[in-house]
Amino acid sequence: MAASARTPNPWLGLALLGGGCLVFAMSLWQQAVQQPAWHQGLAGPPSAWPIHGTVPEMGGARPAVGAPASFADVVERVGKGVVAVQAHLPPREPSDTAQRHRSGSGFVVHPRGLLVTCRHVVAGAKSITVWLAGEPYAAVLVGADRAADLALLRLDAPPPDLVALPLGPSEQLRSGDWIVALGNPLGLAQSVTVGVVSHPGRQLPHSDFALTNEFLQCSAPVNPGCSGGPLVDLHGRVVGVTTQAAASAQGISFAVPSRTLQWTLEAMEKSRDGQVRHGSLGIEFRSAKAPDGRGATHRGALVVRVVEGQAAERAGVRAGDLVVSVDGEPVDDARQLHQRIVHGEPGARLALSVLRGGRVVDPIVAELGELGGRASDPAN
């Protein structure tokens, strides 16, 4: 039995997302669960049933919440929407008769039977079983985002009383805020751990794409089988999706922020097949600042690598360029550039302004490629 574990390579410290499970997923993706019609089982066009339509608007005033005497009320409020996920895997060899599966967690996002989990939990599965309140339900994969490691499942015959969990504003989280993690570590159903937000915007590279993503770093203990489970605030709103833990450390785990999940669900909704596609320029970069020839300081994203043959090289971007704006909009750091690229449509054009040799050079027009066109493609 292969449990779902997101453990970074110790040689790269904590800076890996992906690893064995995701590499396995990429190699077997064509053997994955048969994709049903994206909107099958839901009445009307996508605009008539937005996945996020059952959750409150994100943002707004930050509610004041003190430390509770107990977290039991929060757990009681959201526990019915948390599930266990079991992905049944094909044999490694045609003659192999041993049963193989991967275990993880998930949660309901739509009362008509839509659930979120991590993509690495269900990647390459020939069938999926979801356990809800101790009862098994068959599920199918209807959406996936390789870069964010998120997947959307649909129950074949959902019960009528499904409890959908609302999404909360992860961008309002601060270091030190309470969070509650729910899941099924090591097969122990409906387990609960508590911690705080250690860092609300940790930037970590994705090992398979050289893609930098943003994560919530938390102190709540998580173990194999927790991947895909919800991270909730004291109001019972999902602010993250547990995706990995640091095996060589204690109290260090990471979650995909609800802001990323919200964007992914909306992108799945617009997609014909539920697959989220991201733009790619073929550059690696980091936040930096540098002076121009007149002594003025510019903030932006410093290009540290340009991949041969990719869009950025074809457009004339060079290592050492400081990207200071895209399409006329200022870029203050790597996160802003990352969002403009990865959230862009493949084939779209971006006009970059870069600081080079003490002066701003623009426009450098680059056409976005697609993330993951090859396993070695960088994502940014």
PADREN-36612 format. One record per residue: z, y, x of N, C-alpha, C in turn. Coordinates in steps of 0.1 Angstrom, whole numbers, padded with zeros to 4 digits, always signed. Each point is the difference from the previous one (the first is absolute). Layout:
% PADREN-36612
ZYXZYXZYX...
This chain:
% PADREN-36612
+0000-0012+0009+0000+0012-0009+0000+0012+0009-0010+0009-0002-0001+0012+0008+0005+0012-0008+0011+0006+0004+0006+0011-0007-0007+0013+0003+0001+0010-0008-0007+0012+0002+0009+0009+0009-0004+0002+0012+0008+0008+0010-0009+0010+0007+0005+0012+0001-0007+0011+0006+0008+0004+0013-0003-0008+0011+0008+0002+0012-0009+0006+0011+0003+0012+0005-0008+0006+0010+0000-0008+0013-0011+0000+0008-0001-0006+0013+0010+0006+0009+0009-0007+0006+0011+0006+0008-0006+0008+0012-0013-0004+0005-0005+0007+0011-0005+0014-0004-0001+0002-0013-0005+0013-0005+0012+0007-0007+0012-0005+0001+0011+0006-0007-0001+0000-0015+0002+0011-0006+0000+0000-0015-0013+0006-0004-0010+0001+0008-0012+0007-0003-0012-0008-0005+0004-0011-0007-0011-0009-0005+0002-0002-0015-0010+0001-0008-0001-0004-0014-0011-0010-0001+0002-0011-0006-0011-0009+0000+0005-0013+0007-0007-0004+0010+0004-0011+0008-0006-0013-0006+0008-0011+0001-0006-0013-0003-0005-0001-0015+0009+0005-0009-0004-0002-0014-0013+0007-0003-0001+0013+0005-0012+0008-0004-0012-0005+0007+0001-0005+0013-0011-0005+0007-0005-0013-0008+0010-0008-0004-0003-0012-0008-0008+0004-0012+0005+0011-0006-0007+0005-0013-0014+0003+0002-0003+0007+0011-0013+0005+0003-0010-0012+0002+0005-0010+0007-0008-0012+0003-0003-0008-0012+0009+0000-0010-0002-0008-0012-0003+0008-0012-0003+0013+0001-0001+0008-0011-0011-0005-0010-0011-0006+0006-0010-0005-0009+0004-0012-0008+0011-0006+0005+0005-0012-0008+0011+0004-0009+0003+0013-0002+0011+0005-0008-0002-0004-0014+0011+0004-0008+0000-0003-0014-0013+0006-0006-0007-0007-0009-0011+0005-0007+0003+0013-0007-0008+0011+0002+0003+0013-0006-0006+0000-0014+0009+0002-0010-0005+0001-0014-0006+0014-0002-0006+0002-0011-0005+0014-0003+0012+0009+0001-0002+0012+0007+0011+0009+0003+0008+0004-0012-0007+0003-0011+0007+0005-0011+0003-0011-0011-0002-0013+0004+0001-0010-0010+0015-0001-0005+0001-0001-0014+0013-0001-0006+0006+0013-0003-0006+0011+0003+0005+0013-0003-0010+0008-0008+0004+0004-0012-0009+0006-0010-0005+0014+0005-0013+0002-0002-0006+0013+0003-0003+0002+0014-0007+0011+0003-0003+0004+0014+0012+0003+0008-0001+0001+0014+0012+0003+0008+0007+0013-0004-0008+0010-0005+0007+0012-0003+0009-0001-0012-0002-0011-0008+0008-0002-0012+0013-0008+0004+0001-0005+0011+0012-0007+0004+0004+0002+0015+0002+0013+0004+0003+0002+0014+0012-0008+0004-0001-0007+0011+0011-0008+0005+0013+0009+0002-0002+0012+0004+0011+0009+0002+0004+0007-0013-0007-0003-0011+0003+0007-0013+0014-0003-0006+0006-0011+0004+0013-0004-0005+0011+0005+0008-0003+0007+0011+0011+0005+0009+0001+0015-0001+0012+0006+0003+0001+0015-0001-0008+0007+0011-0003+0013-0003-0006+0008+0010+0008+0000+0013-0007-0001+0011+0008+0001+0013+0002+0014+0003+0010+0004+0007+0003+0013+0004+0011+0006-0009+0000+0013-0001+0010+0007-0009+0013+0003+0008+0010+0005-0007+0012+0004+0006+0008-0013+0005+0006+0002+0011+0008-0012+0006+0013-0001-0007+0003-0011-0007+0013-0002-0007+0011-0001+0009+0011+0005-0003+0012-0002+0008+0007-0013-0003+0002-0009+0010+0007-0012-0003+0010-0003+0011+0012-0003-0003+0010-0003+0009+0001-0014+0003+0008-0004+0010+0002-0015+0003+0006-0007-0011-0006-0011-0005+0006-0007-0012+0011-0009+0004+0009-0003-0009+0010-0009+0002-0005-0014+0001-0012-0002-0006-0006-0013+0000-0015+0002-0003-0008-0009+0005-0015+0000-0002-0004-0009-0011+0010-0005-0007-0003-0011-0010-0009+0006-0012+0003+0012-0004-0008+0006-0011-0015+0001+0004-0003+0004+0013-0013+0002+0004-0007-0014+0000+0007-0010+0006-0006-0014+0000-0002-0005-0014+0009+0002-0009-0002-0004-0013-0012+0006-0007-0002+0013+0003-0011+0007-0006-0014-0005+0005-0001-0004+0013-0013-0003+0005-0002-0015+0003+0011-0008-0001-0001-0014+0004-0010-0008-0008-0002+0003-0013-0009-0007-0008-0015+0002+0004-0002+0010+0007-0014+0003+0004-0004-0006+0014+0010-0007+0007-0002-0006+0013-0004-0014-0001-0010-0005+0008-0005-0014-0001+0000-0006+0014-0001-0013+0000-0003-0008+0012-0014-0004-0001-0007+0000+0012-0014-0003+0001-0002-0011+0009-0008-0010-0004-0003-0012+0008-0015-0002+0001-0005+0002+0012-0015-0002+0002-0002-0014+0006-0008-0008-0008-0004-0013+0004-0012+0000+0009+0001-0005+0012-0010+0002+0011-0008-0013+0001-0013+0001+0004-0008-0011+0002+0004-0008+0013-0003-0013+0001+0004-0007+0012-0007+0005+0012+0007-0001+0012-0006+0004+0012-0012-0008+0004+0001-0013-0003-0011-0010+0003-0003-0007-0013-0013-0004-0002-0004-0006-0013+0008-0013-0002+0004-0007+0010+0008-0012-0002+0015+0002-0001+0004+0013+0001+0014+0003-0001+0004+0000-0015+0010-0008-0004+0005-0001-0013+0013+0007-0002+0006+0006+0010+0012+0007-0001-0001+0013-0008+0010+0002-0009+0000+0012-0008+0004+0012+0009-0008+0011-0001+0003+0012+0007+0001+0012-0009+0010+0008+0002+0001+0012-0008+0008+0011+0007-0001+0012-0005+0006+0012+0006+0008+0007-0011+0012+0004+0003+0009+0005-0010+0002+0015+0003+0002+0007-0011+0003+0015+0001+0005+0005-0013+0000+0013-0002+0006+0006-0012-0010+0010-0006+0003+0005-0011-0008+0010-0007+0007+0006-0011-0007+0009-0008+0006+0007-0011-0011+0004-0010+0004+0002-0012-0009+0003-0011-0003+0015+0000-0013+0004-0001-0003+0014-0001-0007+0003-0013-0003-0010-0008-0007+0003-0013+0005-0011-0010+0004+0003-0012+0005-0010-0009-0010-0010-0005-0013+0003+0003-0010-0010-0004-0002-0011+0010+0008+0000+0010+0000-0012+0010-0005+0004+0014+0000+0012+0004-0004+0004+0013+0013+0001+0009-0002-0006+0012+0011-0001+0010-0004+0004+0014+0009+0006+0007-0003+0004+0014+0007-0009+0010-0007-0004+0011+0007-0007+0011-0007+0005+0012+0003-0007+0012-0007+0003+0012-0012-0009+0001-0011+0006+0006-0012-0008+0001+0002-0012+0009+0008+0002+0011+0001-0012+0009+0007-0011-0007+0007+0002-0011+0007-0011-0007-0010-0009-0007-0011+0006-0006-0009-0008-0008-0014-0002+0007-0002+0006+0011-0013-0001+0007-0004-0015+0003-0012-0004-0003-0004-0013+0003+0004-0011-0010+0007+0004-0011+0006-0010-0009-0011-0006-0009+0002-0012-0003-0010-0007-0010+0006+0002-0014+0013+0002-0001+0006+0003-0013+0013+0007+0002+0005+0007-0010+0013+0007+0001+0009-0003-0012+0012-0002+0003+0011-0001-0010+0010+0011+0001+0003+0006-0011+0010+0010-0001+0012-0005-0008+0012+0002+0006+0012-0005-0007+0007+0012-0006+0002+0000-0013+0006+0012-0007+0011-0006-0009+0012+0005+0003+0012-0005-0008+0001-0015+0000-0004-0006+0012+0001-0015+0001-0011-0008-0005-0010+0007-0006-0012-0007-0006-0012+0003+0008-0009-0011+0002-0012+0002+0008-0011+0005-0009-0008+0009+0006-0012+0005-0006-0012+0000+0010-0012-0004-0005-0011+0000+0009-0005+0015+0001-0004+0004+0012-0005+0013+0002-0013+0000+0008-0008+0011-0001-0012+0001+0008+0000+0013+0007-0007+0001+0011-0001+0012+0008-0011+0009-0006+0003+0012-0003-0010+0009-0006-0002+0013+0008+0008+0002+0010-0002+0012+0009+0007-0002+0013-0006+0006+0010+0007-0001+0014-0004+0013+0008+0009+0003+0009-0002+0011+0009+0005-0005+0014-0010-0003+0008+0003-0006+0013+0008+0009+0009-0004+0013+0000+0007+0009+0009+0014+0002-0004+0003+0001-0013+0014+0003-0004+0008-0013-0002-0007-0012+0001+0007-0013-0002+0006-0001-0014-0008+0004-0010+0004+0000-0014-0009-0009-0008+0005-0007-0010-0009-0008-0009+0005+0002-0014-0010-0002-0009+0003+0001-0015-0003-0013-0006+0010-0006-0007-0002-0013-0007+0000+0003-0015-0006-0010-0007+0000+0000-0015+0005-0013-0005+0010-0001-0008+0004-0012-0006-0010-0005-0010-0003-0013+0000-0010-0005-0010+0005+0001-0014+0013-0003-0002+0006+0001-0014+0013+0006+0001+0001+0014+0001+0012+0007+0002+0009-0001-0012+0013-0001+0002+0010+0000-0011-0001+0014-0007+0004+0001-0013-0001+0012-0007+0011+0011+0004+0010-0004+0007+0011+0009+0003+0001+0004+0015-0012+0001+0006+0000+0004+0014+0006+0014+0002+0008+0001+0011+0006+0013+0003-0007+0006+0012-0007+0011-0002-0008+0007+0011+0010+0010+0007+0000+0000+0013+0008+0009+0008-0007+0013+0002+0007+0011-0002-0007+0013+0003+0000+0003+0015-0010+0008+0004-0001+0005+0013+0007+0013+0002+0007+0001+0011+0007+0012+0003-0007+0008+0012+0005+0013+0002-0006+0008+0010+0005-0002+0014-0007-0009+0008+0004-0003+0013+0000+0012+0009-0008+0010-0003-0001+0012+0009+0013+0008-0001+0008-0003-0010+0013+0008-0001+0012-0007+0007-0003-0012+0006+0011-0007+0007+0004+0007+0013+0013-0001+0003+0005+0006+0012+0007-0011+0008+0001+0001+0013+0008-0009+0008+0014+0001-0005+0006-0012-0003+0013-0001-0006+0001-0003-0014-0011+0001-0008+0000-0003-0014+0002-0015-0002+0008-0003-0011+0002-0014-0004-0013-0006-0005-0002-0013+0004-0011-0008-0006+0005-0014-0002-0006-0007-0010+0003-0014-0004-0012-0008+0002+0001-0011+0007-0012-0009+0002+0003-0013-0008-0010-0004-0008+0001-0012-0008-0012-0010+0004+0003-0013+0000-0010-0009+0004+0005-0014+0000-0007-0009+0007+0003-0014+0000+0000-0006+0014+0009+0005+0008+0000-0004+0014+0004-0015+0002-0009-0007+0007+0003-0014+0003+0001-0008-0013-0007+0004-0011+0000-0007-0012+0013+0003-0009+0008+0009+0004+0012+0003-0007-0003+0011-0010-0003-0004-0013-0005+0009-0010+0010+0011-0003-0006+0012-0004+0007+0011-0005+0011+0004+0010-0003+0000+0013+0010+0005+0010-0001+0016+0001+0011+0006+0003+0001+0014+0000+0007+0004+0014-0006+0010+0007+0007+0006+0011-0001+0015-0001+0009+0007+0007+0001+0014-0002+0000+0006+0014-0006+0012+0001+0000+0008+0013-0003+0014-0003-0004+0007+0011-0004+0014-0001-0014+0001+0006-0007+0011-0003-0012+0004+0006+0003+0004+0014-0005-0008+0010+0002+0004+0014-0009+0010+0005-0013+0000-0005-0010+0010+0003-0010+0000-0011-0003+0011-0006-0008+0001-0012-0015-0001+0003-0004+0002+0013-0014+0000+0003-0004-0005+0014+0004-0013+0002-0002-0006+0013-0015-0004+0001-0006+0005+0011-0014-0003+0003-0002-0013+0008-0006-0010-0005-0002-0013+0008-0014-0004-0001-0006-0005+0012-0013-0005-0001-0002-0014-0005-0011-0002-0007-0003-0013-0006-0007-0008+0011+0005-0012+0003-0004-0008+0012-0015-0004-0002-0005-0002-0012-0013-0006-0002-0011+0011+0000+0004+0013-0003-0010+0010-0001+0002+0012+0009+0011+0000+0008+0004+0012+0008+0001+0012-0009+0005-0003-0012+0002+0010-0010+0014+0005-0001+0002+0013+0000+0014+0005-0001+0003+0002-0015+0011-0006-0005+0004+0001-0013+0014+0006-0001+0004+0006-0011+0013+0005-0002+0009-0009-0007+0012-0002+0004+0010-0009-0006+0013+0006-0002+0008-0005-0010+0014+0003-0001+0007-0010+0009+0008+0005+0009+0009-0008+0008+0014+0000-0006+0005-0013-0003+0012-0001-0007+0010-0009+0007+0013+0001-0004+0010-0008+0006+0004-0012-0009-0006-0002-0011+0003-0011-0009-0005-0013+0006+0008-0010+0002-0005-0013+0006-0010-0007-0008-0011-0004+0006-0010-0008-0007-0004-0012+0009-0004-0010-0007-0003-0013+0007-0013-0006-0005-0006-0010+0006-0012-0006-0005+0001-0004-0014-0010+0004-0008+0000-0002-0014+0003+0013-0008+0004+0011+0007+0003+0013-0006-0013+0008-0001-0011-0003+0008-0012+0007+0000-0005+0002-0014-0004+0012-0004-0005+0003-0014+0010+0004-0010+0013-0001+0004+0011+0004-0009+0001+0015-0001+0006+0005-0011+0002+0014-0001+0012+0006+0007-0002+0012+0005+0011+0008+0005+0002+0011-0010+0012+0001-0006+0002+0009-0010+0011+0011+0003-0001+0011-0006+0011+0011+0002+0011-0003-0011+0009+0009+0000+0012-0002-0009-0004+0003-0015-0012+0004-0002-0005+0002-0014-0008-0013-0005-0001-0010+0009-0008-0011-0003-0015+0001+0001-0004+0011+0007-0014+0002+0002-0005-0006+0013-0011-0006+0000-0006-0006+0012-0004+0011+0010+0006+0000+0012-0004+0010+0010-0007-0007+0012-0001-0013+0000-0006-0007+0011-0002-0015-0003-0009-0006+0008-0003-0014-0001+0003-0007+0013+0010-0009+0000+0004-0006+0013-0012-0007+0006-0002+0002+0013-0012-0006+0007+0004-0007+0013+0010+0005+0007+0003-0007+0013+0014+0004+0004+0005-0008+0010+0013+0002+0006-0001-0003+0015+0010+0006+0007+0000-0002+0014+0009-0012+0004-0006-0011+0004+0008-0012+0002+0009+0001+0012-0003+0008+0009+0008+0002+0012+0011+0011-0001+0002+0005-0012+0009+0010-0002+0007-0002-0013+0011+0008-0003+0007-0001-0012-0001+0013-0008-0002-0001-0013+0000+0012-0008-0012+0008+0001-0011-0005+0005-0013+0007+0001-0011-0007-0008-0004+0006-0011-0010-0006-0009-0009+0011-0004-0012-0003-0005-0010+0010-0003-0006-0003-0014-0004+0011-0007-0006-0002-0013-0011+0010-0002-0010-0004-0007-0011+0009-0004+0005+0010-0010-0001+0013+0003+0005+0010-0010-0007-0001-0013+0007+0004-0011-0006+0000-0013-0012+0010-0001+0000+0010+0008-0011+0009+0000-0013-0007+0004+0001-0009+0010-0012-0008+0004-0003-0010-0011+0010-0007-0006-0002-0009-0011-0008+0007-0011+0005+0012-0004-0006+0007-0011-0015+0002+0003-0003+0005+0012-0014+0002+0003-0008-0013+0000+0006-0010+0005-0007-0013+0000-0003-0005-0014+0009+0001-0009-0002-0004-0014-0011+0008-0006+0000+0013+0002-0011+0008-0006-0013-0004+0006-0001-0003+0013-0012-0004+0007-0005-0013-0006+0009-0010-0002-0003-0013-0006-0006+0002-0014+0006+0010-0007-0005+0002-0014-0014+0005+0000-0004+0008+0010-0013+0006+0000-0010-0010+0006+0005-0010+0007-0009-0010+0007-0006-0010-0010-0012-0004+0002-0006-0010-0009+0006-0014+0002+0004-0003+0012+0006-0013+0002+0014+0000+0004+0007+0011+0000+0014+0001+0004+0003+0001+0014-0011-0001+0009+0002+0001+0014+0000+0015+0004+0010+0004+0008+0001+0014+0004-0007+0001+0014-0009+0009+0000-0008+0003+0013+0004+0013+0006+0002+0000+0013+0004+0012+0007-0010+0005+0010+0000+0013+0002-0009+0005+0010+0005-0002+0014-0009+0001+0010+0003-0003+0014-0009+0009+0009+0006+0006+0010-0008+0008+0009-0001-0007+0014+0009-0009+0003+0000-0006+0013+0007+0008+0011+0011+0006-0004+0008+0007+0010+0015-0004-0002+0007+0002+0011+0015-0001+0000+0005+0013+0004+0011+0004-0006+0005+0014+0002+0015+0001-0002+0006+0011+0004+0014+0002-0002+0002+0015-0002+0012+0004-0006+0003+0014-0002+0002+0007+0013-0005+0012+0001+0001+0008+0013-0002+0014-0003+0002+0008+0010-0004+0015+0000-0004+0004+0013-0009+0010+0001-0006+0004+0012-0004+0015-0001+0000+0007+0011-0004+0014+0000-0015+0002+0001-0005+0011-0005-0014+0003+0002-0002+0009+0012-0012+0005+0002-0002+0008+0012+0007+0014-0001+0004+0004-0012+0007+0013-0002+0015-0002+0000+0005-0012+0002+0014-0002+0000+0006-0003-0014-0008-0001-0010+0005-0003-0013+0002-0016-0001+0011-0004-0006+0003-0014-0001-0006-0006-0013-0007-0011+0001-0006-0007-0012+0007-0014-0002+0003-0003-0012+0006-0013-0003-0012-0009-0006+0002-0013+0002-0011-0008-0006+0002-0015+0004-0011-0007+0000+0000-0015+0004-0008-0001+0012+0006-0005+0011-0006-0002+0013-0007-0013+0000-0013+0000+0003-0008-0012+0001+0003-0007+0013+0005-0012+0000+0004-0007+0013-0010-0011+0003-0008-0004-0010-0010-0010+0002-0012+0001-0009-0012-0001+0005-0012+0000-0009-0007-0013+0002-0002-0008-0010-0006-0013+0001-0015+0001+0001-0005-0007+0009-0015+0000+0003-0007-0005-0013-0010+0007-0003-0009-0004-0011+0005+0004-0014+0012+0006-0001+0005+0003-0013-0004+0014-0004+0004+0004-0012-0004+0013-0006+0003+0012+0008+0013+0000+0005+0004+0012+0008-0008+0001+0013-0003-0010+0007-0008+0001+0012-0014+0005-0003-0006-0005-0011-0013+0004-0004-0001+0015-0003+0012+0005-0006+0000+0014-0004+0003+0009+0012+0005-0005+0011+0003+0008+0012+0014+0003+0002+0009-0007-0006+0015+0001+0002+0003-0006+0014+0009+0006+0007+0004-0004+0013+0015-0003+0001+0004-0009+0009+0014-0002+0003+0005+0013+0006+0012+0005-0004+0005+0013+0004-0002+0011-0009-0009-0002-0010-0002+0010-0011+0013+0001-0008+0004+0012-0004+0011+0002-0010-0007+0004-0013+0001-0009-0010-0006+0003-0013+0010+0010-0007-0005+0012-0003+0008+0010-0007-0003+0003-0014-0012-0005-0005-0003+0001-0014-0011-0010-0004+0000-0003-0013-0010-0009-0006-0005+0007-0012-0013+0002-0001-0007+0007-0011+0007+0013-0003+0004+0007+0010+0006+0013-0001+0015+0000-0003+0006-0012-0003+0014+0000-0003+0008-0003+0013+0010+0007+0003+0008-0002+0012+0006-0014+0001+0000-0006+0012+0006-0012+0004+0012+0003+0009+0012-0002-0005+0012+0003+0008+0005-0011+0009-0004-0013-0005+0006-0011+0008-0009-0012-0003+0004-0012+0006-0008-0012-0001+0000-0005-0014+0011+0002-0007+0001-0006-0014-0011+0006-0009-0002+0014+0002-0009+0006-0009-0014-0004+0003-0004-0002+0013-0013-0005+0003-0002-0014-0005+0010-0008+0002+0000-0014-0004-0003-0001-0015+0006+0008-0008-0002+0000-0015-0014+0004-0003-0006+0010+0007-0013+0005-0003-0010-0011+0003+0002-0008+0011-0010-0010+0004+0002-0012-0009+0012-0006+0000+0002-0013-0007-0002+0001-0015+0004+0011-0006-0002+0002-0014-0014+0005-0004-0009+0001+0010-0013+0005-0002-0009-0012-0004-0011+0003-0007-0010-0010-0004-0009-0004+0011-0002-0012+0004-0010-0004+0010-0014+0007-0004-0006+0006+0010-0012+0007-0002+0001+0015-0002+0013+0004-0003+0002+0015-0002+0000+0007+0014-0004+0013+0000+0000+0007+0012+0012+0009+0002+0005+0001+0012+0011+0009+0003-0004+0009+0011+0003+0013-0002-0003+0011+0009+0013+0003+0008+0000-0004+0013+0012+0001+0008-0001+0013+0009+0011+0007+0001+0001+0010+0010+0010-0004+0011-0004+0000+0013+0009-0005+0010+0002+0011+0011+0012+0000+0006+0002+0008+0012-0004-0008+0012-0009+0006+0007-0006-0007+0012-0002+0010+0011+0006-0002+0012-0002+0009+0011+0005+0014-0003+0010+0001-0008+0006+0013-0003-0007+0008-0011-0010-0006-0007-0006+0007-0011-0003-0010-0011-0001+0006-0012-0002-0008-0012-0015-0003-0001-0003-0013-0002-0014-0004-0001-0002-0005-0015-0010+0006-0007-0002-0005-0014-0014+0004-0004-0005-0006-0011+0005-0013-0005-0005-0012+0007+0008-0010+0001-0004-0013+0004+0000-0009-0012-0012-0004-0005-0002-0007-0013-0001-0015+0003+0009-0007-0006+0001-0015+0002-0001-0007-0013-0007-0010-0001-0001-0008-0012+0010-0012+0000+0008-0001-0009+0010-0011+0000-0006-0014-0001+0005-0009+0008-0003-0014-0001+0010-0006-0009+0000-0013-0001+0010-0007-0008+0010-0008+0008+0013+0002-0003+0010-0008+0006-0002-0015-0001+0002-0007+0011-0001-0014-0001-0013-0006-0001-0011+0008+0004-0013-0006+0000-0001-0011+0009+0007+0001+0011+0002-0011+0010+0015-0001+0002+0005-0012+0004+0014-0002+0003+0005+0010+0010-0008+0003+0010+0004+0009+0011-0001+0015-0003-0006+0003-0012-0002+0014-0003+0013+0008+0000+0002+0011+0006+0011+0008-0002-0001+0007-0014+0011+0004-0006-0001+0005-0013-0002+0015-0001+0005+0007+0010+0000+0015-0001-0013+0006+0006
